[in-house]
Amino acid sequence: MDRPSTSQQSVEKVEIYEVREHVPYQAELTRAPGPYDEESGDTYSSTWDSAWNSICQLLNLLHHMQVAIVVFCLWHFALTSEPNGTISNLQLHIVFAGTGYQLFLVEAVLTLHRHNSWSFQLKKDSKRVVHGCLQLIGSLFVIAGTFLALAEVDMQINTAHGICGVIALIFTLISFISGIVALFSSKVRLFVRSGPVKILHMAVGLFALSMGLITMTIGFNMDYFSASQGGLSTALMVLVVMILIYVLVQPILDLISTTRSVM
């Protein structure tokens, strides 16, 4: 029996070498970093992580429902409080200031929330754009609502509701301006450090929103509203406090982590 020539042996070695070289290389490409679906190849988180994310999204959904209830009650009271159907500056104040704080500014903060139902899939830059747009609209509503109230009382501020409202307006404007500076400071690092400006924007924004919702709570307790609404005023106060607590938790944690990273 004839033995294979030297050239045939070399060809066989090359072919075997090529097969053995590519097999482990393909295995490295298909190795998943964690549990995955063998049919689709998509990775998935553990059961506890999925359950926790579902609970957080459910709480977020309930929070949006609370916001909708409060805004609806504000609009209903403002548009139906006068028997003859007229709408004064005071009613417009309730509509504009209440919607600005309770809807637009609250949603502006929730845009950056990791479990927010309508924005958690957005990219970070997209979240910042939506956050800025909502803050701009909310600030315009708050400015209009505050000055409508001041025009109704001839610029005289002698109640806790009015004093807190003016303070909330001032810090809302500071928050909006600092937000613009923080947005452009990340682009122009030679002039302004983005870290301290971001911390200032977050701290001032949280204080402004807190004062705005506290002002609403005080307003629900005033005779002008509570005399005709009865137990609804107490329910709305509870809802606003619950909304405030939920909105503040995540930003406070982000503020602490950002401050530690800067320091």
LOTORDO-593268 format. One record per residue (C-alpha): residue in one letter; x, y, z. Coordinates in pm, 1 decimal, m for minus. Each point is the difference from the previous one (the first is absolute). Last residue first. Layout:
N
ATOM | resn | xx | yy | zz
ATOM | A | X | Y | Z
...
# end
This chain:
263
ATOM | resn | xx | yy | zz
ATOM | M | m1615.0 | 6607.4 | 4542.5
ATOM | V | m161.9 | m16.2 | m343.7
ATOM | S | m83.2 | m371.2 | 26.1
ATOM | R | m135.7 | 41.2 | 351.9
ATOM | T | m223.7 | 289.5 | m104.6
ATOM | T | m132.6 | m197.5 | m295.9
ATOM | S | m80.9 | m300.1 | 221.9
ATOM | I | m182.8 | 217.9 | 253.0
ATOM | L | m195.3 | 186.0 | m269.6
ATOM | D | m95.9 | m326.0 | m168.9
ATOM | L | m134.2 | m135.6 | 331.0
ATOM | I | m192.0 | 325.2 | 52.2
ATOM | P | m131.9 | m18.1 | m356.7
ATOM | Q | m132.0 | m357.5 | 57.3
ATOM | V | m188.2 | 71.5 | 324.0
ATOM | L | m141.0 | 346.7 | m75.2
ATOM | V | m274.3 | m91.3 | m249.0
ATOM | Y | m150.2 | m270.7 | 221.4
ATOM | I | m11.8 | 224.7 | 305.3
ATOM | L | m155.1 | 287.2 | m195.4
ATOM | I | m264.6 | m224.0 | m155.9
ATOM | M | m97.1 | m134.9 | 342.4
ATOM | V | m25.7 | 355.9 | 136.6
ATOM | V | m214.0 | 101.7 | m298.2
ATOM | L | m229.0 | m299.4 | 48.7
ATOM | V | m47.2 | 71.8 | 370.2
ATOM | M | m88.2 | 363.3 | m69.7
ATOM | L | m241.0 | m111.1 | m272.3
ATOM | A | m177.7 | m230.8 | 243.1
ATOM | T | m30.7 | 278.0 | 258.1
ATOM | S | m149.0 | 236.8 | m259.6
ATOM | L | m238.7 | m271.4 | m117.2
ATOM | G | m139.2 | m32.2 | 352.0
ATOM | G | m191.5 | 327.3 | m29.1
ATOM | Q | 20.5 | 154.7 | m345.7
ATOM | S | m198.4 | 322.5 | 49.6
ATOM | A | 165.9 | 132.4 | 314.5
ATOM | S | 333.7 | m170.1 | m82.7
ATOM | F | 79.0 | 215.1 | m303.6
ATOM | Y | m52.0 | 362.8 | 105.8
ATOM | D | 39.5 | m105.3 | 362.8
ATOM | M | 366.4 | m85.3 | m53.5
ATOM | N | 116.6 | m358.1 | 55.8
ATOM | F | 31.7 | m79.1 | m370.1
ATOM | G | 213.8 | 312.2 | m36.2
ATOM | I | 239.7 | m117.2 | 270.3
ATOM | T | 49.3 | m325.5 | m189.5
ATOM | M | 56.6 | 192.9 | m322.9
ATOM | T | 267.5 | 212.7 | 168.3
ATOM | I | 164.0 | m318.0 | 128.2
ATOM | L | 0.2 | m127.7 | m359.4
ATOM | G | 175.5 | 315.1 | m121.1
ATOM | M | 241.4 | 9.2 | 293.5
ATOM | S | 105.5 | m358.0 | m68.8
ATOM | L | 37.0 | 70.7 | m371.8
ATOM | A | 221.8 | 300.1 | 71.2
ATOM | F | 208.0 | m191.6 | 256.7
ATOM | L | 52.9 | m288.9 | m240.8
ATOM | G | 96.4 | 238.4 | m277.8
ATOM | V | 242.9 | 191.8 | 221.2
ATOM | A | 179.3 | m319.7 | 102.1
ATOM | M | 6.7 | m150.5 | m350.7
ATOM | H | 113.0 | 320.4 | m169.9
ATOM | L | 266.6 | 69.3 | 260.9
ATOM | I | 136.3 | m355.8 | m29.9
ATOM | K | 7.1 | 32.7 | m379.5
ATOM | V | 181.8 | 332.0 | 28.2
ATOM | P | 254.9 | m154.6 | 236.5
ATOM | G | 70.9 | m289.5 | m241.5
ATOM | S | m8.5 | 184.9 | m334.0
ATOM | R | 303.2 | 216.4 | 66.7
ATOM | V | m42.4 | 326.4 | m188.5
ATOM | F | 235.3 | 175.9 | m241.3
ATOM | L | 227.4 | m266.6 | m147.2
ATOM | R | m264.7 | m272.0 | 24.4
ATOM | V | m207.5 | 135.5 | m287.3
ATOM | K | m228.4 | m283.7 | m109.8
ATOM | S | m77.7 | m136.2 | 346.3
ATOM | S | m40.6 | 360.1 | 115.0
ATOM | F | m271.1 | 47.4 | m263.6
ATOM | L | m257.3 | m216.8 | 174.4
ATOM | A | 107.6 | 110.3 | 347.8
ATOM | V | m43.5 | 366.2 | m96.0
ATOM | I | m348.9 | m70.9 | m136.9
ATOM | G | m89.8 | m191.1 | 315.8
ATOM | S | 136.3 | 282.7 | 215.1
ATOM | I | m242.2 | 237.8 | m173.1
ATOM | F | m295.5 | m234.5 | 52.1
ATOM | S | 89.2 | m66.0 | 363.1
ATOM | I | 37.4 | 371.3 | 71.4
ATOM | L | m341.8 | 62.8 | m157.8
ATOM | T | m157.4 | m274.1 | 208.0
ATOM | F | 176.8 | 136.1 | 307.4
ATOM | I | m167.9 | 338.0 | m42.6
ATOM | L | m340.9 | m151.8 | m77.6
ATOM | A | 10.4 | m227.0 | 306.1
ATOM | I | 82.3 | 297.6 | 223.1
ATOM | V | m292.0 | 191.6 | m150.7
ATOM | G | m234.7 | m293.2 | 59.1
ATOM | C | 121.0 | m50.8 | 356.8
ATOM | I | m83.5 | 362.5 | 78.7
ATOM | G | m339.7 | m19.1 | m170.3
ATOM | H | m108.7 | m320.5 | 173.6
ATOM | A | 126.3 | 122.2 | 335.7
ATOM | T | m217.2 | 308.4 | m37.3
ATOM | N | 75.8 | 373.8 | m11.2
ATOM | I | 127.7 | 60.8 | m352.1
ATOM | Q | m141.3 | 318.2 | m152.1
ATOM | M | 69.9 | 33.7 | m374.6
ATOM | D | m351.5 | 137.3 | m65.3
ATOM | V | m165.2 | m321.8 | 126.8
ATOM | E | m126.3 | m116.0 | m343.4
ATOM | A | 311.0 | 131.0 | m177.3
ATOM | L | 219.4 | m206.1 | 233.6
ATOM | A | m207.8 | m308.1 | m78.1
ATOM | L | 36.3 | 54.5 | m375.3
ATOM | F | 371.3 | 62.7 | 56.7
ATOM | T | 39.5 | m339.2 | 163.3
ATOM | G | m195.0 | m186.9 | m266.7
ATOM | A | 192.9 | 152.7 | m290.4
ATOM | I | 336.4 | m67.5 | 161.9
ATOM | V | m102.1 | m355.0 | 93.8
ATOM | F | m124.5 | m76.1 | m351.4
ATOM | L | 320.7 | 137.3 | m153.9
ATOM | S | 209.7 | m205.6 | 244.3
ATOM | G | m195.9 | m315.5 | m82.6
ATOM | I | 48.8 | 47.9 | m373.5
ATOM | L | 374.9 | 52.3 | 43.7
ATOM | Q | 30.0 | m290.7 | 243.9
ATOM | L | m185.3 | m228.3 | m240.7
ATOM | C | 231.9 | 98.7 | m284.2
ATOM | G | 312.9 | m43.7 | 214.6
ATOM | H | m101.4 | m345.9 | 120.4
ATOM | V | m87.7 | m105.7 | m356.6
ATOM | V | 345.7 | 107.9 | m118.1
ATOM | R | 173.1 | m158.8 | 299.5
ATOM | K | m184.8 | m328.3 | m53.2
ATOM | S | 107.0 | m1.1 | m365.4
ATOM | D | 362.8 | 45.2 | 104.2
ATOM | K | m24.2 | m293.6 | 241.8
ATOM | K | m163.3 | m230.5 | m253.9
ATOM | L | m370.0 | m68.9 | 28.1
ATOM | Q | m128.8 | m337.6 | 116.4
ATOM | F | m76.6 | 121.4 | 354.3
ATOM | S | m208.0 | 289.9 | m137.7
ATOM | W | m367.2 | m104.7 | m3.9
ATOM | S | m25.7 | m225.0 | 306.5
ATOM | N | 257.3 | 173.9 | 219.8
ATOM | H | 214.9 | m269.9 | 160.8
ATOM | R | 341.4 | 164.1 | m41.3
ATOM | H | m135.0 | 343.5 | 95.1
ATOM | L | 140.9 | 273.4 | m224.1
ATOM | T | m340.8 | 82.2 | m149.0
ATOM | L | m140.5 | m6.2 | 353.2
ATOM | V | 149.0 | 342.7 | 71.6
ATOM | A | m161.8 | 153.8 | m307.1
ATOM | E | m322.2 | m185.1 | 80.2
ATOM | V | m21.0 | 180.8 | 334.5
ATOM | L | 82.5 | 329.5 | m169.9
ATOM | F | m262.7 | m45.2 | m273.4
ATOM | L | m289.7 | m148.1 | 194.6
ATOM | Q | m24.8 | 112.0 | 361.9
ATOM | Y | 213.4 | 311.5 | m20.7
ATOM | G | m109.9 | 152.7 | m328.8
ATOM | T | m350.6 | m143.3 | 12.9
ATOM | G | m62.9 | 148.7 | 344.1
ATOM | A | 153.7 | 335.3 | m92.4
ATOM | F | m194.3 | 30.5 | m325.8
ATOM | V | m340.1 | m135.9 | 101.6
ATOM | I | m6.0 | 140.4 | 353.3
ATOM | H | 116.5 | 341.6 | m120.2
ATOM | L | m264.5 | m6.7 | m272.5
ATOM | Q | m262.4 | m43.0 | 271.4
ATOM | L | 147.0 | 290.9 | 194.4
ATOM | N | 18.8 | 216.4 | m310.1
ATOM | S | m374.1 | m40.0 | m37.6
ATOM | I | m201.8 | m249.0 | m202.4
ATOM | T | m371.5 | 63.9 | m39.9
ATOM | G | m240.2 | m296.4 | m7.6
ATOM | N | m286.1 | 171.2 | 182.3
ATOM | P | 28.6 | m236.6 | 298.2
ATOM | E | 376.8 | 56.3 | 38.1
ATOM | S | 188.2 | m308.4 | 126.0
ATOM | T | m48.0 | m195.9 | m324.1
ATOM | L | 316.1 | 70.3 | m205.2
ATOM | A | 245.2 | 28.8 | 288.3
ATOM | F | m145.8 | m293.6 | 191.2
ATOM | H | 3.2 | m232.9 | m300.2
ATOM | W | 350.3 | 109.2 | m103.4
ATOM | L | 144.3 | m63.5 | 344.4
ATOM | C | m185.5 | m329.8 | 39.0
ATOM | F | 133.3 | m120.8 | m337.0
ATOM | V | 355.6 | 100.5 | 93.4
ATOM | V | m22.2 | m190.3 | 330.0
ATOM | I | m143.6 | m313.2 | m161.7
ATOM | A | 257.0 | 1.3 | m282.6
ATOM | V | 289.3 | 27.9 | 247.1
ATOM | Q | m141.3 | m288.6 | 203.5
ATOM | M | m27.7 | m212.4 | m315.0
ATOM | H | 360.5 | 80.9 | m86.4
ATOM | H | 101.2 | m125.0 | 345.6
ATOM | L | m195.5 | m321.7 | m46.7
ATOM | L | 195.4 | m62.1 | m321.3
ATOM | N | 329.2 | 65.3 | 177.8
ATOM | L | m95.6 | m241.8 | 275.0
ATOM | L | m72.9 | m262.9 | m266.0
ATOM | Q | 331.8 | 73.1 | m170.8
ATOM | C | 183.7 | m50.0 | 328.8
ATOM | I | m183.8 | m327.9 | 65.2
ATOM | S | 84.7 | m125.5 | m349.6
ATOM | N | 365.0 | 93.6 | 42.4
ATOM | W | 9.5 | m189.5 | 331.6
ATOM | A | m154.5 | m310.3 | m156.8
ATOM | S | 247.4 | 6.1 | m288.8
ATOM | D | 292.9 | 40.5 | 237.6
ATOM | W | m126.5 | m285.1 | 220.1
ATOM | T | m45.9 | m235.1 | m295.8
ATOM | S | 349.2 | 63.6 | m132.8
ATOM | S | 69.8 | 215.5 | m300.6
ATOM | Y | m29.2 | m101.6 | m362.3
ATOM | T | 241.3 | m48.6 | m286.3
ATOM | D | m129.6 | m33.5 | m353.1
ATOM | G | 131.9 | m294.8 | m208.3
ATOM | S | m337.4 | m43.5 | m166.5
ATOM | E | m29.6 | m379.2 | 22.0
ATOM | E | 245.3 | m63.3 | 285.9
ATOM | D | m151.7 | 273.4 | 216.9
ATOM | Y | 271.2 | 140.7 | 222.5
ATOM | P | 143.8 | m19.4 | 348.6
ATOM | G | 321.3 | 201.7 | 35.4
ATOM | P | 293.0 | 144.8 | m194.4
ATOM | A | m88.8 | m218.8 | m301.6
ATOM | R | 256.1 | m215.1 | m184.9
ATOM | T | m85.0 | m3.4 | m369.9
ATOM | L | 306.3 | 191.4 | m116.9
ATOM | E | 240.6 | m200.3 | 213.2
ATOM | A | m136.5 | m327.4 | m139.7
ATOM | Q | 57.5 | 123.8 | m353.7
ATOM | Y | 370.4 | 51.1 | 77.4
ATOM | P | 18.6 | m342.9 | 167.1
ATOM | V | m108.1 | m166.6 | m327.3
ATOM | H | 205.6 | 216.1 | m234.1
ATOM | E | 350.0 | m119.5 | 84.5
ATOM | R | m84.3 | m368.5 | 20.2
ATOM | V | m146.2 | 3.2 | m348.3
ATOM | E | 293.5 | 191.7 | m142.3
ATOM | Y | 253.9 | m230.0 | 162.2
ATOM | I | m168.6 | m308.5 | m135.6
ATOM | E | 8.9 | 145.4 | m351.9
ATOM | V | 364.1 | 102.6 | 32.1
ATOM | K | 101.1 | m338.9 | 132.7
ATOM | E | m176.9 | m175.0 | m287.1
ATOM | V | 176.0 | 220.9 | m254.6
ATOM | S | 337.6 | m66.6 | 161.8
ATOM | Q | m56.4 | m373.7 | m14.8
ATOM | Q | m92.8 | 18.9 | m369.6
ATOM | S | 321.1 | 193.3 | m78.9
ATOM | T | 217.7 | m255.2 | 182.6
ATOM | S | m139.3 | m290.1 | m201.7
ATOM | P | m246.2 | m246.0 | 135.3
ATOM | R | 140.2 | m355.4 | 55.3
ATOM | D | m68.1 | m256.4 | m271.7
ATOM | M | m141.3 | m335.7 | 106.7
# end
